[in-house]
C-alpha cells in the first residue's frame, strides 16, 4: 500500500539541543576508545576469533580490568562500555579472561614438589551395585535433526538447530523416564571460513557434535530402561557472546523446553516430520531429569524455573549441573539437585556451581535433597569426549592449561598423581550421571549414598577422591543455627572471637557484614566469590557464615576459644535424628589444618565431646598454593549421635565448638541434627516470576535519578525477596547499585532509585545502556525475565567519526512513577470520525503518556507510520490523512510512547468510497473507553514497504519516523520458538504494551510490562 498521508501536530515540539563539546575518540594499533553517554566504548580488534569457552572474555587497559566484553558476530571485535577512568587515555588495551587476571602479567611459577594422593581419613561406604553396569535391555536410536535454523532462539532474534541423539530401551513396554542432556559452551564451527553471522556453520567447516560427548552415560541409562535425549546447542554457543545479556542462560533453558515439547508431541503420536513415530507412547514427560555441562548447567537450572511458568509444566524431578556456570545466581525450589565441582577446572575455575546449593538450600522452605559433589583431580573438558584430546580430532584441550601454561602444578598439572586421566574422569562422569538419574527418576535408593554426604564411590569411578556436602530435606533436619544472621544467640568463651560474615572482598557495592575471605583470589572461595563487574550479579551477598577466630591462650589457666550454640526453643529431643552435621572450612589464614572439638550438653549438665577431625577431612586445607587452588570451601562433617555416650539425647540444650590452643580460624555453616537421608518431596512451584523491564530516560545535565521497577508476574501470595543489581559505576553517569527488595503478600511491583549524573557533553552514540538484573530470589518468587537496562538518551548532540551531526533518537520524556508505567495496560485512543474513506482526514487523540516523550502513531493491519509528536503534558492529538490506497475494512490505530512504552489503541473502519452514504450522518466518534478488538500492539504485522510511507508532515519534530528505512531492524521477535513450548516468564501485559516505533536508525529496546491490575507498588 502506498501511504499518502499528512500528520498535523497540535502540541509543541521540544527545542533544539544547544551545541556541545566534541566527543573524544582515541585510536591505538588494534583498539579504539570513543566517548558515549556516561563513559567510554572500548573496542579491540582481534586477528582471529577467540577460543570458545565458558569463561568471559575481558578487556584490560594498562593493567586495569575494564569488564566483560561483547563479541562481534564475526568473532573479530570485542567491545566494552565502561565509566572507568582507565579507559580515557590508555597506552594499550589487551584481551584477557575473567578468571585468569591481567594478560600482561608473567605466568605464575608454580612449585614443582609433587603432592602424593592421600587416602581419606574416614573410609567411604561401599555400594552393593554400580550405576555404570549395563542393564538387561538392548538399545535403539531415534536421533532427529530438523535443521540448523529450525527454532527461534529466545532473546536472540535468530534461529538455531533442533538436533538430538535419542536412546531408548528395547524389550520394555510403555512410557519410560526421560533424562535430557545439554552440553556446554564449546567451539561449534571449526576450521574453514567463518560465517560472518556466526551461525550456521559454513559448508567447509566442521560442526562439532558436542551433544554426542556423553554417549556412554546415555547408553548405560537406556540399557537400564530409561529414555535419554542429548540435545545440540551449537547455535547458542555461536551467538551468545554477541547477543545474550545473560550469557545465554534463558536461550538454553528455552531450548530444553522446546525439545521437551517436541518429545511430548511425539509421545502423543503427533511427531513432526523428521522425528521417529516409534517414540509414540514411549516417553514419560512427567518424570524428567536434566543434566547440563558448563553453561549447559546454567541452562538446565533456567529451564527448571521457566518450566514453572508453563500452563502444563513438565515433571522435572532431578537437576544435575556438571561443572556449571552460575553467572545469573539462579535459585530453584522443590527439585533435588546435585552440582558436580571439578577441583582442577581451568574454565569455571571458581566452581561457581556451588552457589546453586548455597543460594537455594534455605531459600524456599522446601523439602528436597541438595548436594555439592567435589571431585579432586578432574578438569572441565574431559567429561565430554568431543572436547578431549585423543578422543576427537578438532578443537580439544586440557582446560587446566589455561591456569597452568607449563602444566607443572603439583596438584592439577597433567602429570600430577592427584590428576585423573581422561578415561578415569569420563568413567567418573558416567557413573555419577547414571547414578543420579537412577536415584531421582527410578527411585533406586541404593545410589543415595553417592549424594547424601556419605561419600560412597562406585567401583567404576575408580580411585576418585569425592567429597559430598549435602543439605537434607527439611523434613529430615532440625536446624540448630545456620549462622546466617548477626542476631545469632551464640555465646563466646575463652580466647577467641566471632562474627557473621558474607562474600569475598571486595564487592563493588559493599554489604553491611564483614567479608568472610579478604585476601584470596576470586576462584579460591567458591562459596563467597563473585566476578565483580565481570559477572551479572557481582555484589549480591554470598553465603553468610560464622567466622570463628581463635588464638593461643595467654596462660594454662585461660580456656581455649569456644562457641556455645543454644538449640532453638531451649531444648530438643534429638533421638529422632541420627547425626550432628555442619559445614566447615579452615579460614584463609590456616596453612595446613586445624581442629574442633564438638560437645553436646544436656539439661542436667551431662556432656560428651568428640573430635570433628575423626569424621572427615573438612578441617584440612584443600591442596595447592596458587590461585585458583588452595580453596576455602565449606565441606560437611557428620558425627553419629551414637558417639555421644553419656548425654541425654532427648534433652539436648547446647552444642559447643571448641578451638585448639593455637592461632587459627574456621568458617561455619548449617549446624543441624539430621535423620536418615531421602530425596524428599518434589514440588512444581506456583510462585510468581520476577522480572526487570528496560527503562529509558533523558541523560540530563546535573544530579538526578532513575527509578527501576521490579515486577512480579502475579501478586505475591507469600513474602518474597529478590536482589536488584545495576551494573553502573561510581565514576559514571549511572551509579552501581545492589539492593535487596522485599515484596509483601499481594504486592506486584517495587521500585529502586538509582543515582544519575548528567552532563553537557556531546558523544558519538545516541544512547548508553547500563545492565540491570534481578537474581537470588528467595521465598515467594522465582526468576523471570531477569535482565533489563537503563537506557540514557544522549541529549547534548551526537556526532559521527567524521564530526558530522547525527540525529538523536526520539525524546523519551520525564519518567513517571516506575511501577505505574511498568504495570500500565494499553489504553484507548479517541478517533473522529469512527469511519472514513481513503484520502479523508481523521483526528486521533490520546492521553496518559510521559511529559516530553515522542509518541508515534501507526495504522494497522499492515503498519503504516502516521508520524509522531512530542507531548508537553502527556496528551497527544494527531490529524492524519488516510492512505489513498488503504484497504477497505477494519483497522487499528496504535499510539506508542517512545520512552514509557505506553500504548493506546483504537479500532477504526476504512469505508468503501463507492458505497452509498447518508450525507446527513457524520458518523459516531469512537468511544474512548471501548477500543473494540485492538490488534496486539507488539505485533508489527508485515514490514512496511519503504515506498508506502508517503508524504508525512516532517515539520512536526524531526522524529516522525515516517520512512521505514530509518527503523533499522523490525520490532523484537517473540521469545518463544515456533510451535514449541512458550513460557509465561515474559509477562503478558508487557507484551501487550511493548511495540515501539523504531526511529533514528536505532533498534528500540522492548518495553515489557506486567499484567496485574489494581495493585499498589512500593519504592525501596
MARPA-93602 format. One line per field, with one value per residue (C-alpha): z, y, x; residue number from 0. Coordinates in steps of 0.2 Angstrom, whole numbers. Layout:
BEGIN
pz: [Z:...]
py: [Y:...]
px: [X:...]
i: [NUM:...]
! end
This chain:
BEGIN
pz: [0:-4:11:5:22:31:50:58:75:89:103:104:99:111:107:99:109:111:104:115:116:103:108:111:100:103:91:95:84:86:98:99:113:110:121:124:137:154:149:135:122:121:105:102:85:85:72:74:84:102:109:114:132:147:154:149:138:146:140:151:149:156:169:174:171:161:162:152:133:120:104:87:76:65:81:77:88:107:115:132:138:154:165:172:170:165:148:145:138:139:132:127:128:129:129:144:153:168:178:173:178:169:152:153:169:169:172:189:193:202:214:207:223:219:230:234:234:252:257:265:284:285:274:261:262:248:236:233:214:202:192:177:175:159:161:153:138:121:114:99:92:87:83:75:65:60:53:58:59:65:80:86:100:115:116:101:86:77:74:79:77:83:84:96:100:107:116:121:128:118:126:139:136:140:144:151:162:152:155:144:142:137:133:137:128:116:98:86:69:67:53:36:33:47:43:47:55:66:63:54:50:33:22:23:42:55:65:81:88:107:111:107:120:134:124:137:151:138:134:152:156:141:145:162:155:153:138:135:124:122:113:102:107:94:88:105:108:92:96:115:116:105:108:126:141:152:144:135:150:145:127:133:146:132:120:133:135:116:115:129:120:104:113:121:104:98:113:109:91:84:80:67:51:55:72:73:75:85:100:102:120:125:134:152:152:170:176:168:174:167:166:160:157:159:153:149:168:170:155:164:180:170:161:178:183:165:166:182:171:158:158:158:165:163:178:181:196:196:191:188:184:179:181:179:177:188:181:185:203:199:214:210:223:225:214:220:214:214:207:202:205:197:208:193:182:172:163:178:190:204:205:204:203:222:224:217:233:244:237:236:251:263:251:249:264:253:256:244:244:238:236:230:224:224:214:216:201:187:174:164:147:150:154:136:123:109:120:125:116:109:109:95:82:82:95:110:125:143:150:166:154:154:173:172:155:158:166:181:195:208:211:195:181:168:177:195:204:210:192:184:166:153:154:173:173:159:169:185:175:168:185:193:179:178:197:199:187:193:210:206:191:195:215:216:233:233:225:238:247:232:235:254:261:264:251:244:227:215:209:191:197:202:215:213:228:230:244:245:256:257:263:268:265:278:285:289:298:314:311:326:318:300:306:293:304:315:328:332:350:351:366:366:379:381:369:353:343:331:318:305:288:270:252:246:247:238:232:220:232:249:261:279:286:286:272:275:264:262:253:241:223:217:211:228:238:229:242:243:227:213:197:201:186:175:182:181:200:206:223:228:245:245:259:276:288:306:306:322:325:340:347:359:377:387:401:405:416:402:392:373:362:362:353:363:352:361:352:346:359:373:371:358:358:346:347:331:322:318:316:320:304:300:286:289:281:288:285:273:287:291:282:284:296:311:323:333:347:347:363:366:383:390:403:418:414:406:391:379:367:351:339:322:313:316:305:289:281:280:293:282:270:252:241:231:234:220:213:208:221:239:240:255:253:266:267:278:293:301:318:323:338:345:348:362:376:392:385:387:368:372:381:371:376:368:355:359:346:355:346:348:359:344:332:318:312:304:294:299:292:293:311:311:318:303:301:288:271:257:241:249:240:223:220:205:210:208:214:203:192:195:181:177:162:152:157:146:152:146:150:159:164:183:198:195:197:188:196:191:193:198:193:198:185:198:215:228:238:252:255:243:242:227:223:210:203:192:183:184:191:205:191:178:175:182:199:204:214:223:233:242:238:249:242:255:251:237:230:212:209:219:213:217:215:206:206:189:185:168:158:144:133:116:112:97:102:103:119:133:141:159:163:177:183:197:205:220:223:240:247:237:219:206:191:176:163:174:163:158:155:160:143:143:128:123:123:120:102:93:80:69:67:55:66:57:67:69:73:91:95:99:115:130:141:160:169:179:193:188:194:186:170:172:176:163:151:134:134:122:109:103:84:75:64:68:49:34:16:9:7:21:37:54:71:84:102:117:135:149:140:148:148:135:126:107:103:87:78:66:56:56:50:38:49:41:51:53:61:79:91:107:121:134:147:141:129:111:95:78:62:48:30:27:13:-4:-7:10:11:15:31:50:55:72:76:89:98:107:119:114:132:143:130:135:121:116:103:94:81:65:49:32:22:4:-5:-18:-6:-4:12:21:19:35:46:51:60:78:86:94:112:120:133:120:109:101:97:95:87:99:98:100:83:69:56:39:37:29:11:11:-4:6:19:8:12:31:38:44:51:67:77:65:73:63:58:43:32:37:31:47:58:57:61:65:82:93:89:102:115:112:97:83:88:103:122:126:144:154:160:149:157:146:150:145:128:126:128:120:102:99:83:80:74:70:64:81:87:101:117:120:135:144:156:170:168:186:189:204:214:223:222:234:232:240]
py: [0:17:29:46:54:70:72:89:92:100:100:110:102:102:115:110:104:118:115:104:99:87:69:61:47:38:25:13:0:-13:-4:12:22:33:44:38:45:42:34:26:12:2:-9:-21:-29:-47:-57:-72:-77:-82:-100:-104:-106:-104:-91:-72:-63:-46:-31:-23:-5:-3:-17:-12:-24:-14:-28:-42:-39:-42:-52:-47:-60:-62:-65:-52:-37:-36:-21:-15:1:7:23:18:32:20:19:38:38:21:16:-1:-12:-31:-45:-57:-69:-66:-80:-78:-60:-47:-54:-44:-52:-65:-83:-90:-100:-115:-126:-142:-153:-167:-169:-188:-193:-195:-208:-201:-201:-209:-224:-222:-235:-247:-249:-265:-261:-250:-237:-239:-258:-261:-267:-280:-270:-268:-250:-242:-225:-212:-197:-182:-167:-154:-142:-128:-115:-124:-114:-96:-94:-85:-67:-68:-64:-78:-96:-112:-130:-144:-159:-173:-191:-202:-218:-230:-247:-262:-275:-265:-258:-241:-224:-223:-209:-196:-190:-175:-169:-152:-149:-133:-119:-125:-122:-125:-122:-127:-123:-117:-100:-92:-87:-68:-70:-84:-97:-109:-117:-114:-130:-130:-130:-144:-143:-151:-163:-159:-167:-184:-182:-191:-207:-219:-212:-212:-230:-236:-227:-234:-251:-249:-244:-225:-214:-202:-187:-177:-161:-149:-131:-125:-111:-103:-107:-97:-82:-80:-70:-57:-57:-63:-52:-67:-77:-87:-95:-91:-96:-113:-115:-112:-124:-138:-134:-134:-151:-157:-151:-159:-175:-173:-171:-187:-196:-192:-198:-180:-181:-168:-174:-179:-187:-205:-210:-225:-213:-213:-219:-222:-206:-201:-182:-182:-190:-180:-177:-164:-164:-149:-147:-130:-116:-130:-132:-115:-118:-133:-123:-109:-122:-128:-111:-107:-124:-117:-104:-116:-120:-138:-140:-155:-166:-161:-172:-170:-157:-162:-147:-153:-141:-127:-108:-98:-80:-76:-83:-94:-102:-116:-123:-140:-151:-162:-155:-161:-150:-158:-147:-152:-146:-144:-135:-122:-114:-112:-111:-103:-118:-106:-120:-121:-106:-117:-126:-111:-100:-112:-123:-112:-101:-108:-119:-134:-152:-159:-165:-154:-159:-152:-166:-160:-172:-170:-171:-168:-154:-146:-154:-172:-176:-174:-185:-172:-159:-171:-173:-191:-194:-181:-173:-155:-141:-151:-146:-149:-133:-134:-127:-110:-109:-118:-115:-126:-140:-142:-138:-152:-154:-152:-152:-166:-177:-174:-190:-182:-179:-191:-196:-193:-211:-211:-194:-199:-215:-205:-194:-209:-216:-200:-196:-213:-215:-198:-202:-220:-212:-197:-204:-223:-221:-233:-228:-239:-225:-212:-214:-206:-190:-189:-184:-202:-201:-218:-220:-234:-246:-239:-222:-230:-220:-204:-193:-187:-176:-173:-160:-162:-152:-165:-161:-150:-165:-174:-159:-150:-134:-128:-112:-109:-94:-83:-68:-56:-59:-77:-81:-89:-86:-85:-91:-92:-85:-81:-70:-72:-63:-67:-63:-64:-63:-61:-45:-33:-30:-16:-12:-17:-25:-22:-38:-41:-51:-70:-70:-55:-59:-74:-73:-75:-93:-98:-96:-104:-101:-82:-77:-66:-60:-41:-31:-46:-55:-51:-50:-46:-38:-49:-56:-74:-87:-79:-89:-89:-84:-91:-85:-91:-88:-97:-93:-82:-95:-113:-106:-97:-108:-111:-101:-109:-106:-111:-113:-115:-125:-116:-117:-121:-140:-153:-171:-177:-196:-195:-190:-200:-187:-170:-161:-145:-137:-130:-124:-118:-99:-91:-89:-108:-115:-134:-140:-135:-145:-143:-152:-154:-156:-159:-153:-159:-152:-160:-154:-170:-168:-178:-172:-179:-173:-167:-172:-190:-189:-181:-170:-154:-145:-149:-135:-140:-143:-131:-114:-103:-96:-104:-118:-118:-116:-111:-121:-127:-145:-156:-166:-178:-186:-200:-196:-213:-206:-195:-208:-200:-186:-187:-185:-182:-166:-158:-139:-134:-138:-132:-130:-129:-122:-129:-119:-111:-97:-100:-99:-108:-103:-112:-115:-126:-134:-147:-163:-174:-190:-204:-197:-196:-187:-178:-172:-164:-149:-139:-121:-109:-94:-78:-74:-58:-48:-31:-21:-8:10:24:42:58:60:77:89:88:76:66:48:35:23:5:-6:-24:-33:-50:-59:-60:-54:-62:-75:-76:-63:-64:-57:-53:-44:-30:-26:-11:-13:6:14:27:36:35:43:29:23:5:-2:-18:-18:-31:-29:-37:-40:-41:-53:-45:-34:-35:-21:-12:2:6:23:24:39:48:62:71:81:94:85:78:60:48:37:41:31:22:6:0:-18:-21:-38:-47:-63:-74:-75:-81:-87:-82:-79:-86:-78:-72:-60:-56:-44:-26:-10:8:17:35:46:57:75:86:81:66:66:53:48:62:75:77:78:63:63:59:46:52:61:49:62:63:47:45:33:17:5:14:14:-4:-10:1:-9:-2:12:18:32:43:44:55:51:32:28:37:33:33:50:58:66:59:66:54:60:51:54:46:47:54:73:77:60:57:47:38:34:19:12:-7:-21:-18:-5:12:25:41:52:57:71:76:80:93:86:68:72:70:74:69:75:62:59:41:32:34:16:10:-7:-6:-14:-14:-7:-2:15:12:26:22:32:31:32:24:11:15:11:16:9:12:1:11:7:12:14:9:26:18:13:24:35:46:64:69:56:62:46:42:46:31:28:31:18:4:1:-14:-28:-19:-28:-33:-18:-29:-37:-25:-36:-36:-24:-8:-5:10:16:16:30:44:62:63:81:82:99:90:87:79:62:57:41:40:32:14:14:23:9:-1:-18:-24:-25:-38:-56:-66:-75:-92:-103:-108:-120:-126:-123:-105:-99:-86:-78:-63:-56:-54:-36:-31:-39:-30:-13:-16:-11:3:13:12:29:37:22:13:-3:1:-10:-18:-11:-25:-24:-34:-39:-36:-24:-13:-17:-4:-4:2:11:5]
px: [0:6:4:-1:-4:-1:1:-3:3:-7:7:23:40:55:68:84:99:112:129:141:159:166:166:183:190:207:214:228:236:221:210:199:191:175:165:147:135:142:158:169:166:182:184:198:201:207:217:206:191:194:193:175:175:163:174:170:182:188:197:211:218:236:233:215:201:188:175:167:167:154:160:155:146:162:172:185:180:177:168:167:157:164:165:182:194:207:199:200:218:226:243:237:222:224:211:210:199:188:196:214:219:230:235:251:257:270:263:264:279:271:281:287:285:274:259:255:237:231:218:203:204:187:184:169:155:154:139:131:128:137:127:138:134:124:107:96:89:96:96:88:91:79:90:82:89:76:89:101:88:73:68:68:81:74:80:92:81:90:86:95:96:84:95:97:103:89:92:78:77:71:60:51:34:26:32:50:58:67:84:89:107:113:131:141:149:162:168:153:160:179:191:186:179:169:151:151:134:142:129:125:142:149:150:169:168:166:150:157:144:146:129:137:150:140:135:142:130:116:119:120:104:95:100:93:76:77:75:89:89:105:102:113:115:128:119:118:136:140:129:128:144:137:118:115:114:113:127:114:105:87:90:97:83:70:79:77:58:57:64:53:38:43:45:28:21:30:24:6:8:10:28:34:42:60:55:53:35:41:43:24:19:37:41:36:37:30:47:61:79:90:110:119:138:146:135:123:122:115:104:95:93:85:74:68:61:55:45:36:28:20:2:6:23:34:38:56:62:81:94:112:123:140:155:142:142:130:133:115:113:98:88:77:64:57:69:83:99:117:131:147:163:179:193:205:193:203:187:175:189:179:167:153:140:142:131:116:117:121:108:94:96:86:78:61:57:55:59:72:90:103:121:138:150:168:179:198:209:196:196:182:183:186:168:164:173:172:181:195:212:214:195:191:202:196:196:200:211:215:207:219:232:223:228:245:253:268:256:268:257:259:241:232:246:244:257:252:247:231:225:213:217:204:197:196:187:175:171:168:156:146:144:138:126:119:118:109:95:93:91:79:69:70:69:83:89:104:113:108:125:133:124:119:135:141:154:151:160:155:169:168:174:190:201:191:193:175:169:150:141:123:108:95:76:69:58:74:83:82:92:101:109:113:124:116:111:120:107:113:112:129:140:159:170:189:202:193:181:167:157:144:152:147:156:173:182:180:162:159:144:150:137:134:143:162:169:172:188:199:215:212:208:190:192:199:182:168:155:159:167:159:166:163:158:163:148:130:126:143:138:124:129:136:134:133:143:151:169:176:194:204:222:233:228:240:241:237:223:214:202:203:191:174:157:142:127:110:96:80:67:79:79:77:73:87:83:73:89:105:119:125:130:139:149:166:182:198:199:212:225:226:241:239:225:215:204:187:180:162:152:134:127:110:98:106:123:129:140:151:164:171:185:177:193:189:174:181:194:185:197:212:216:212:228:238:246:242:226:214:219:221:202:192:176:163:163:152:156:143:145:134:125:129:146:139:139:133:122:103:99:80:85:99:102:118:132:149:163:180:196:213:225:233:230:218:201:186:171:155:138:122:123:109:103:99:89:90:93:80:77:62:46:47:36:30:32:17:27:27:42:51:57:65:60:70:69:73:77:85:103:101:114:116:112:97:90:80:68:70:54:55:39:31:21:6:4:14:5:19:33:47:64:75:91:92:109:113:130:134:150:153:163:149:133:123:128:132:118:114:98:88:70:56:38:24:9:-2:12:17:29:43:55:73:80:97:108:112:124:121:132:133:145:141:146:147:132:114:112:121:114:118:113:101:96:87:94:95:76:70:54:39:47:57:67:58:64:79:89:85:94:94:95:101:97:111:103:118:121:128:142:149:168:169:162:146:130:119:100:96:84:66:63:60:52:52:50:34:30:40:28:13:22:28:10:1:-10:-15:-27:-39:-37:-52:-54:-66:-75:-76:-75:-68:-64:-46:-39:-50:-44:-46:-42:-34:-32:-25:-18:-8:9:25:28:40:41:39:23:22:6:3:-11:-13:-15:0:8:9:18:7:21:25:23:32:20:21:9:6:-9:-7:-18:-15:-24:-20:-25:-28:-18:-27:-25:-29:-38:-57:-61:-57:-40:-32:-23:-9:0:16:27:45:51:37:32:14:2:-16:-26:-42:-52:-56:-65:-59:-75:-78:-79:-90:-103:-119:-119:-131:-124:-133:-124:-107:-103:-101:-85:-76:-80:-63:-67:-71:-56:-66:-54:-37:-23:-9:2:18:13:20:12:21:35:30:37:48:39:22:27:21:22:21:22:40:38:32:48:60:56:41:48:38:52:54:71:75:69:85:78:60:52:59:54:44:54:46:50:39:25:35:34:30:33:25:41:39:24:8:4:22:19:3:11:28:28:39:41:60:67:83:92:92:85:72:74:57:47:39:26:17:-1:-8:-22:-26:-11:-1:18:32:48:63]
i: [0:1:2:3:4:5:6:7:8:9:10:11:12:13:14:15:16:17:18:19:20:21:22:23:24:25:26:27:28:29:30:31:32:33:34:35:36:37:38:39:40:41:42:43:44:45:46:47:48:49:50:51:52:53:54:55:56:57:58:59:60:61:62:63:64:65:66:67:68:69:70:71:72:73:74:75:76:77:78:79:80:81:82:83:84:85:86:87:88:89:90:91:92:93:94:95:96:97:98:99:100:101:102:103:104:105:106:107:108:109:110:111:112:113:114:115:116:117:118:119:120:121:122:123:124:125:126:127:128:129:130:131:132:133:134:135:136:137:138:139:140:141:142:143:144:145:146:147:148:149:150:151:152:153:154:155:156:157:158:159:160:161:162:163:164:165:166:167:168:169:170:171:172:173:174:175:176:177:178:179:180:181:182:183:184:185:186:187:188:189:190:191:192:193:194:195:196:197:198:199:200:201:202:203:204:205:206:207:208:209:210:211:212:213:214:215:216:217:218:219:220:221:222:223:224:225:226:227:228:229:230:231:232:233:234:235:236:237:238:239:240:241:242:243:244:245:246:247:248:249:250:251:252:253:254:255:256:257:258:259:260:261:262:263:264:265:266:267:268:269:270:271:272:273:274:275:276:277:278:279:280:281:282:283:284:285:286:287:288:289:290:291:292:293:294:295:296:297:298:299:300:301:302:303:304:305:306:307:308:309:310:311:312:313:314:315:316:317:318:319:320:321:322:323:324:325:326:327:328:329:330:331:332:333:334:335:336:337:338:339:340:341:342:343:344:345:346:347:348:349:350:351:352:353:354:355:356:357:358:359:360:361:362:363:364:365:366:367:368:369:370:371:372:373:374:375:376:377:378:379:380:381:382:383:384:385:386:387:388:389:390:391:392:393:394:395:396:397:398:399:400:401:402:403:404:405:406:407:408:409:410:411:412:413:414:415:416:417:418:419:420:421:422:423:424:425:426:427:428:429:430:431:432:433:434:435:436:437:438:439:440:441:442:443:444:445:446:447:448:449:450:451:452:453:454:455:456:457:458:459:460:461:462:463:464:465:466:467:468:469:470:471:472:473:474:475:476:477:478:479:480:481:482:483:484:485:486:487:488:489:490:491:492:493:494:495:496:497:498:499:500:501:502:503:504:505:506:507:508:509:510:511:512:513:514:515:516:517:518:519:520:521:522:523:524:525:526:527:528:529:530:531:532:533:534:535:536:537:538:539:540:541:542:543:544:545:546:547:548:549:550:551:552:553:554:555:556:557:558:559:560:561:562:563:564:565:566:567:568:569:570:571:572:573:574:575:576:577:578:579:580:581:582:583:584:585:586:587:588:589:590:591:592:593:594:595:596:597:598:599:600:601:602:603:604:605:606:607:608:609:610:611:612:613:614:615:616:617:618:619:620:621:622:623:624:625:626:627:628:629:630:631:632:633:634:635:636:637:638:639:640:641:642:643:644:645:646:647:648:649:650:651:652:653:654:655:656:657:658:659:660:661:662:663:664:665:666:667:668:669:670:671:672:673:674:675:676:677:678:679:680:681:682:683:684:685:686:687:688:689:690:691:692:693:694:695:696:697:698:699:700:701:702:703:704:705:706:707:708:709:710:711:712:713:714:715:716:717:718:719:720:721:722:723:724:725:726:727:728:729:730:731:732:733:734:735:736:737:738:739:740:741:742:743:744:745:746:747:748:749:750:751:752:753:754:755:756:757:758:759:760:761:762:763:764:765:766:767:768:769:770:771:772:773:774:775:776:777:778:779:780:781:782:783:784:785:786:787:788:789:790:791:792:793:794:795:796:797:798:799:800:801:802:803:804:805:806:807:808:809:810:811:812:813:814:815:816:817:818:819:820:821:822:823:824:825:826:827:828:829:830:831:832:833:834:835:836:837:838:839:840:841:842:843:844:845:846:847:848:849:850:851:852:853:854:855:856:857:858:859:860:861:862:863:864:865:866:867:868:869:870:871:872:873:874:875:876:877:878:879:880:881:882:883:884:885:886:887:888:889:890:891:892:893:894:895:896:897:898:899:900:901:902:903:904:905:906:907:908:909:910:911:912:913:914:915:916:917:918:919:920:921:922:923:924:925:926:927:928:929:930:931:932:933:934:935:936:937:938:939:940:941:942:943:944:945:946:947:948:949:950:951:952:953:954:955:956:957:958:959:960:961:962:963:964:965:966:967:968:969:970:971:972:973:974:975:976:977:978:979:980:981:982:983:984:985:986:987:988:989:990:991:992:993:994:995:996:997:998:999:1000:1001:1002:1003:1004:1005:1006:1007:1008:1009:1010:1011:1012:1013:1014:1015:1016:1017:1018:1019]
! end
